[in-house]
Amino acid sequence: MRLLIAEDDKDIVKALTALFEHNHYSIDAVFNGNDAYDYATEGAYDGIILDIMMPGMDGLEVLKALRSAGVNTPVLLLTAKGEVEDRVCGLDAGADDYLPKPFAASELLARVRAMLRRKENYQNDTLEFEGLSLNLSTFELSFGSQSIRLVSREFQMLQLLMQTPGVVISTEQFMERIWGWESDVEISIVWVYISNLRKKFDRLGAPVSIKAVRGVGYCLEKK
């Protein structure tokens, strides 16, 4: 899952980035409303955490502009404003949830998980394909009685593959969704993680493979 965080307090951004990356999310972060709008309209995000009080466009202006532009990405408003009228205004503007500061990290994670579950076509907490099971809460990959815990990038790549088995996902899509469109990592990193996943399938004895489609990308299929 890939999230966009828009918050002008860099210390909070640093803490939130560490929190979500530790829980296997990919993060892009911006520090003003104008950048938040640009990133949200140009990037493929599963969810947005949006502060209200920001330089440039404030969070409510960003949210209204995104909804007017047809961007339906789920949005959690994260702000120091906690009055009822502020919450109502945010929700009426198109927010999916609202969490005032200060907040507990565990509650923020729970609210983001709940928000993403409400997305159209959201799948259950466990993805399955040909007996292979990926737990989206524990990040464990299982087949039969055996299981392996995946590292962050492996988990995110396999989640994309298992959500649409048989559908080719391009290398560029992996780069954009997992590393972000401003990342300076080499595109060959995608092959490295595909190779790691293939080895773990073999360790589990799963009848599943990741097929490389030359010049296009990769797809999950039955052996």
Phi, psi and chi 1 to 4 in degrees:
 res  aa     phi    psi   chi1   chi2   chi3   chi4
   1 MET       -  138.5  -69.8  -72.3 -177.2      -
   2 ARG  -116.7  127.7 -173.6  170.0  172.4 -135.3
   3 LEU  -118.3  150.2  -57.9  177.6      -      -
   4 LEU  -110.6  127.0  173.3   65.0      -      -
   5 ILE  -108.6  125.8  -62.2  175.3      -      -
   6 ALA  -119.8  107.9      -      -      -      -
   7 GLU  -156.2  132.6  159.8   69.3   62.8      -
   8 ASP   -84.7  -11.6   64.6  -22.5      -      -
   9 ASP   -87.9  108.4 -172.5  -41.1      -      -
  10 LYS   -67.0  -28.6  -66.3 -172.9  177.3 -178.7
  11 ASP   -67.4  -40.5  -71.6  -25.4      -      -
  12 ILE   -66.1  -42.1  -68.4  177.7      -      -
  13 VAL   -59.8  -43.5  169.2      -      -      -
  14 LYS   -61.2  -43.3 -177.0  177.2  179.8 -179.7
  15 ALA   -67.3  -43.1      -      -      -      -
  16 LEU   -66.7  -39.7  -68.7 -179.3      -      -
  17 THR   -60.8  -44.9  -60.8      -      -      -
  18 ALA   -62.7  -41.9      -      -      -      -
  19 LEU   -61.4  -50.0  171.9   68.0      -      -
  20 PHE   -73.7  -36.9  -78.1  109.1      -      -
  21 GLU   -65.6  -35.1  -71.4 -176.0  -16.5      -
  22 HIS   -62.8  -27.6  178.8   72.5      -      -
  23 ASN  -101.6   24.9  -75.6  -86.6      -      -
  24 HIS    69.3   32.6  -59.5  -88.3      -      -
  25 TYR  -102.3  151.4  -67.2   87.9      -      -
  26 SER   -95.0  139.4  -67.2      -      -      -
  27 ILE  -126.9  134.1  -61.0  -63.9      -      -
  28 ASP  -114.5  142.9  -76.0  -23.4      -      -
  29 ALA  -131.3  139.4      -      -      -      -
  30 VAL  -132.5  164.2  -65.7      -      -      -
  31 PHE  -122.8    9.3  -54.0   99.6      -      -
  32 ASN  -150.9  164.0   63.7   73.6      -      -
  33 GLY   -67.7  -35.0      -      -      -      -
  34 ASN   -64.2  -44.0  -66.0  -16.9      -      -
  35 ASP   -66.8  -35.7  -75.0  -13.8      -      -
  36 ALA   -59.4  -44.7      -      -      -      -
  37 TYR   -64.1  -45.9  178.3   80.4      -      -
  38 ASP   -61.4  -47.2  -70.3  -17.8      -      -
  39 TYR   -64.2  -43.3  -88.0   62.2      -      -
  40 ALA   -65.8  -31.9      -      -      -      -
  41 THR   -85.2  -23.8   52.3      -      -      -
  42 GLU  -100.2  -21.4  -64.7  176.8   10.7      -
  43 GLY  -103.6  160.5      -      -      -      -
  44 ALA   -99.3   99.7      -      -      -      -
  45 TYR  -114.2  146.9  -65.0  100.4      -      -
  46 ASP   -85.1  -25.1  -62.8  -69.5      -      -
  47 GLY  -162.0  159.1      -      -      -      -
  48 ILE  -129.2  132.3  -60.2  170.7      -      -
  49 ILE  -106.9  116.8  -61.6  174.0      -      -
  50 LEU  -124.6  120.8 -171.5   61.9      -      -
  51 ASP   -80.0  147.9 -173.1   29.3      -      -
  52 ILE   -81.5  -48.3  -72.8 -177.3      -      -
  53 MET   -86.8   95.3  -57.7  -59.6  -67.1      -
  54 MET  -135.6  156.4  -71.4 -171.5  -65.3      -
  55 PRO   -63.9  158.6  -18.3   30.1      -      -
  56 GLY    71.7 -134.6      -      -      -      -
  57 MET   -66.7  135.4  -61.3  169.6   65.6      -
  58 ASP   -80.1  172.2   68.0   31.8      -      -
  59 GLY   -59.6  -38.4      -      -      -      -
  60 LEU   -67.3  -37.9  -69.4  178.9      -      -
  61 GLU   -65.4  -40.6  -69.3  172.9  -30.2      -
  62 VAL   -61.2  -47.2  172.9      -      -      -
  63 LEU   -61.1  -47.0  179.4   56.6      -      -
  64 LYS   -61.7  -41.3  -68.7  174.4 -177.6  176.9
  65 ALA   -64.9  -39.7      -      -      -      -
  66 LEU   -64.3  -45.5  -69.9  175.3      -      -
  67 ARG   -65.3  -38.0  -64.0  -52.9 -173.4 -132.4
  68 SER   -64.6  -31.7  -64.5      -      -      -
  69 ALA   -83.3    1.2      -      -      -      -
  70 GLY    84.4   13.4      -      -      -      -
  71 VAL   -84.3  113.5  177.1      -      -      -
  72 ASN  -104.9   15.5  -64.2  -43.7      -      -
  73 THR   -56.7  133.7  -52.9      -      -      -
  74 PRO   -58.5  139.2  -25.3   35.0      -      -
  75 VAL  -126.4  129.4  170.8      -      -      -
  76 LEU  -107.5  120.8  170.4   68.6      -      -
  77 LEU   -83.7  127.7  -71.6  176.7      -      -
  78 LEU  -124.0  112.1 -172.0   65.0      -      -
  79 THR  -155.6  162.6  175.9      -      -      -
  80 ALA   -75.6  -17.9      -      -      -      -
  81 LYS   -73.6  124.3  -70.5 -171.7  172.9 -177.3
  82 GLY  -126.2    6.9      -      -      -      -
  83 GLU   -70.7  151.4  -62.1  -61.1  -34.7      -
  84 VAL   -57.1  -44.1  171.8      -      -      -
  85 GLU   -63.3  -32.1   51.8  -93.8   34.1      -
  86 ASP   -68.1  -41.5  -65.4  -39.6      -      -
  87 ARG   -63.8  -43.4  -63.6 -162.0  -65.0  -89.3
  88 VAL   -62.0  -43.7  170.9      -      -      -
  89 CYS   -60.0  -43.6 -174.7      -      -      -
  90 GLY   -65.5  -44.1      -      -      -      -
  91 LEU   -67.0  -39.3  -66.7  170.3      -      -
  92 ASP   -65.6  -27.0  -76.1  -14.8      -      -
  93 ALA   -76.8  -10.9      -      -      -      -
  94 GLY   120.2    8.7      -      -      -      -
  95 ALA   -71.5  150.9      -      -      -      -
  96 ASP   -93.1  -23.6  -64.6   82.9      -      -
  97 ASP  -160.2  170.7 -157.8   -5.5      -      -
  98 TYR  -148.9  126.4 -168.4  110.7      -      -
  99 LEU  -133.9  113.0 -177.0   61.3      -      -
 100 PRO   -78.1  151.0   26.3  -32.4      -      -
 101 LYS   -83.2  151.4  -56.4  170.0 -174.4  175.3
 102 PRO   -74.6  160.5   29.4  -35.0      -      -
 103 PHE  -141.3  160.3   54.8   86.0      -      -
 104 ALA   -88.2  138.1      -      -      -      -
 105 ALA   -57.5  -38.9      -      -      -      -
 106 SER   -64.5  -36.6   57.2      -      -      -
 107 GLU   -69.5  -41.2 -178.3  179.2    4.9      -
 108 LEU   -59.4  -46.7  174.7   59.6      -      -
 109 LEU   -60.8  -42.3  -72.9  168.8      -      -
 110 ALA   -64.1  -40.9      -      -      -      -
 111 ARG   -67.7  -37.7  -76.2  178.9  178.2  -92.4
 112 VAL   -66.2  -44.0  168.1      -      -      -
 113 ARG   -59.3  -43.9  -72.0 -165.9  -61.5  -93.6
 114 ALA   -64.7  -41.1      -      -      -      -
 115 MET   -61.9  -42.4  178.3  177.6   74.1      -
 116 LEU   -70.7  -30.2  -63.3  179.0      -      -
 117 ARG   -65.9  -26.9  -80.8 -161.8  -63.8  -89.6
 118 ARG   -81.9   -6.2  -68.1 -166.1  -66.9  -92.1
 119 LYS   -61.3  147.0  -74.4  179.4   62.5  178.0
 120 GLU   -60.0  135.3 -175.8  178.6    2.0      -
 121 ASN    69.5   14.5  -62.6  -33.6      -      -
 122 TYR   -64.8  139.4 -179.4   81.9      -      -
 123 GLN   -97.8  171.0  -57.8 -169.0   41.7      -
 124 ASN   -65.6  175.2  -68.3  -33.7      -      -
 125 ASP   -67.5  -10.8  -77.0  -14.7      -      -
 126 THR  -127.0  127.0  -59.1      -      -      -
 127 LEU   -98.7  139.7  -63.1  176.4      -      -
 128 GLU  -133.6  144.2  -64.2 -175.2   -4.8      -
 129 PHE  -155.1  117.6  178.6   69.0      -      -
 130 GLU    51.8   41.1  -62.0  -65.1  -25.5      -
 131 GLY    87.0  -11.6      -      -      -      -
 132 LEU   -84.1  132.8 -169.0   68.7      -      -
 133 SER  -126.2  130.2  176.8      -      -      -
 134 LEU  -116.9  114.6  179.3   64.8      -      -
 135 ASN   -84.5  118.8 -170.2  -57.7      -      -
 136 LEU   -78.8   -9.4  -56.4 -175.7      -      -
 137 SER   -97.4  -38.3  -63.0      -      -      -
 138 THR  -101.1   -9.9   64.6      -      -      -
 139 PHE    65.8   25.8  -40.9  117.9      -      -
 140 GLU   -97.7  138.5  -72.6 -174.3  -31.0      -
 141 LEU  -104.8  126.2 -179.6   64.9      -      -
 142 SER  -130.1  148.4  -57.1      -      -      -
 143 PHE  -147.4  123.1 -177.5   74.7      -      -
 144 GLY    62.2 -129.1      -      -      -      -
 145 SER   -93.8    0.2   60.7      -      -      -
 146 GLN  -103.7  149.5  -61.4 -172.3   74.7      -
 147 SER  -147.4  153.2   63.5      -      -      -
 148 ILE  -135.2  135.3  -62.5  173.5      -      -
 149 ARG   -87.2  126.8 -173.4  177.2  176.5   88.8
 150 LEU   -88.6  149.4  -58.9 -178.5      -      -
 151 VAL   -79.0  168.8  -61.1      -      -      -
 152 SER   -53.4  -56.1 -178.8      -      -      -
 153 ARG   -66.8  -37.7  -54.1  -60.0 -170.2 -166.6
 154 GLU   -58.9  -48.2  -67.4  172.3  -10.2      -
 155 PHE   -58.4  -47.8  168.2   78.6      -      -
 156 GLN   -64.7  -39.8  -66.9  172.4   59.0      -
 157 MET   -67.0  -44.4  -69.8 -175.3   71.5      -
 158 LEU   -67.8  -34.0 -174.5   55.6      -      -
 159 GLN   -59.5  -44.1 -177.9  179.9    9.6      -
 160 LEU   -62.2  -43.2  -71.3  176.1      -      -
 161 LEU   -66.3  -40.8  -70.5  164.5      -      -
 162 MET   -77.8  -19.8  -69.6 -172.6   71.1      -
 163 GLN   -70.9  -27.3  -75.7  174.1  -23.4      -
 164 THR  -138.3   64.8   54.3      -      -      -
 165 PRO   -59.2  140.3   20.0  -30.8      -      -
 166 GLY    87.1  -13.1      -      -      -      -
 167 VAL   -96.3  130.5  175.2      -      -      -
 168 VAL   -75.6  127.9  176.9      -      -      -
 169 ILE  -107.9  124.3  -60.3  176.2      -      -
 170 SER   -72.6  157.1   70.9      -      -      -
 171 THR   -58.3  -38.8  -56.9      -      -      -
 172 GLU   -63.5  -38.1  -69.7   75.3   15.7      -
 173 GLN   -64.2  -42.5  -74.9  176.0  -58.8      -
 174 PHE   -59.8  -45.3  -80.3  122.8      -      -
 175 MET   -60.7  -44.7  -69.6  -65.3  -63.3      -
 176 GLU   -68.3  -45.2  179.9 -176.8   10.0      -
 177 ARG   -75.4  -29.3  -66.7  -63.1  -60.7  -84.7
 178 ILE  -107.1  -44.0  -62.9  174.1      -      -
 179 TRP   -98.0  -19.0  -78.4  -87.9      -      -
 180 GLY    92.2  148.1      -      -      -      -
 181 TRP   -73.9   -7.6   55.7  -71.1      -      -
 182 GLU  -106.5    6.5  -73.0 -169.0  -18.4      -
 183 SER   -66.4  145.9  172.9      -      -      -
 184 ASP  -103.7   12.9   57.8   -1.0      -      -
 185 VAL   -72.9  152.6  -59.5      -      -      -
 186 GLU   -71.8  144.4  -64.3  -69.2  -26.3      -
 187 ILE   -64.8  -19.8 -160.3  167.2      -      -
 188 SER   -65.0  -14.0   59.4      -      -      -
 189 ILE   -61.5  -28.7 -166.2   67.9      -      -
 190 VAL   -61.6  -45.1  172.3      -      -      -
 191 TRP   -61.7  -39.5  179.1   86.0      -      -
 192 VAL   -58.0  -46.3  172.9      -      -      -
 193 TYR   -73.2  -33.0  -80.3   95.0      -      -
 194 ILE   -60.9  -43.4  -69.2  -67.9      -      -
 195 SER   -61.0  -42.1  178.1      -      -      -
 196 ASN   -62.2  -41.9  -70.0  -16.5      -      -
 197 LEU   -65.2  -41.1  -73.6  170.7      -      -
 198 ARG   -59.8  -41.5  -73.2  169.4  171.2  162.3
 199 LYS   -63.3  -37.0  -68.7  174.0 -176.7  176.8
 200 LYS   -72.7  -33.9  -69.2 -172.8  174.9  179.9
 201 PHE   -59.7  -43.9  -69.9  171.5      -      -
 202 ASP   -63.7  -40.4  -70.3  -18.1      -      -
 203 ARG   -62.4  -36.1  -76.2  173.0   57.1 -170.6
 204 LEU   -82.0  -16.3  -68.2  171.9      -      -
 205 GLY    74.2   25.7      -      -      -      -
 206 ALA   -77.8  139.5      -      -      -      -
 207 PRO   -83.2   50.1   33.5  -36.0      -      -
 208 VAL  -133.1  144.6  173.1      -      -      -
 209 SER  -137.8  160.8   64.9      -      -      -
 210 ILE  -106.8  111.2  -60.1  176.1      -      -
 211 LYS   -85.9  132.5  178.0 -177.1  177.9 -178.8
 212 ALA   -92.2  124.8      -      -      -      -
 213 VAL  -102.5  108.4 -179.5      -      -      -
 214 ARG   -52.7  126.9 -175.8  178.6  -64.8  -85.8
 215 GLY    77.0    0.4      -      -      -      -
 216 VAL  -121.0  -64.8 -178.1      -      -      -
 217 GLY   169.2 -141.1      -      -      -      -
 218 TYR  -138.0  152.0  -58.7   89.7      -      -
 219 CYS  -143.9  155.6   67.8      -      -      -
 220 LEU   -91.7  132.8 -165.9   66.1      -      -
 221 GLU  -148.7  164.7   63.8  176.6   18.3      -
 222 LYS   -77.4  140.1 -178.8  179.8  179.0 -179.3
 223 LYS   -67.0      -  -79.7 -174.1  176.8  179.0
